Amino acid sequence: METAMNLSEAQQITLEKLMALIGHEQVAIIMAQGPDALLARLEAFLNF
């Protein structure tokens, strides 16, 4: 899945792990909510 945002290396790795955990379809739903929503969830997942 390609994003139009510039993600840091840590965020890109986190996105890949999140996709593996919850699936591409669920990540697409999060991405549809906008870049702020995606970044907030990535940061939360990084801190988990």
C-alpha positions in Angstrom: 0.0 0.0 0.0 1.4 3.3 -1.1 0.7 6.5 0.9 0.9 10.0 -0.5 2.4 11.2 2.8 6.0 11.4 3.7 6.5 9.0 6.5 9.7 8.5 8.6 11.4 5.2 8.4 9.9 4.3 11.9 6.4 5.3 10.7 6.8 3.2 7.5 7.8 0.2 9.5 5.0 0.7 11.9 2.5 1.0 9.1 3.7 -2.3 7.6 3.4 -4.0 11.0 -0.1 -2.4 11.5 -1.2 -3.7 8.1 0.1 -7.2 9.0 -1.8 -7.1 12.3 -5.2 -5.6 11.3 -5.1 -6.0 7.5 -4.9 -3.8 4.5 -8.6 -3.1 4.4 -8.7 -1.8 7.9 -5.6 0.4 7.3 -7.4 1.8 4.2 -10.3 2.7 6.3 -8.0 4.6 8.7 -6.3 6.3 5.8 -9.6 7.4 4.4 -10.1 9.4 7.6 -7.1 11.6 6.5 -3.4 11.9 7.2 -3.9 13.3 10.8 -5.9 10.2 11.7 -3.3 7.8 10.2 -0.4 9.6 11.9 -2.2 9.6 15.3 -2.8 5.9 15.0 0.8 5.2 13.9 2.2 7.2 16.9 -0.1 5.4 19.3 0.9 2.0 17.8 4.6 3.0 18.1 4.1 3.9 21.8 2.2 0.7 22.5 
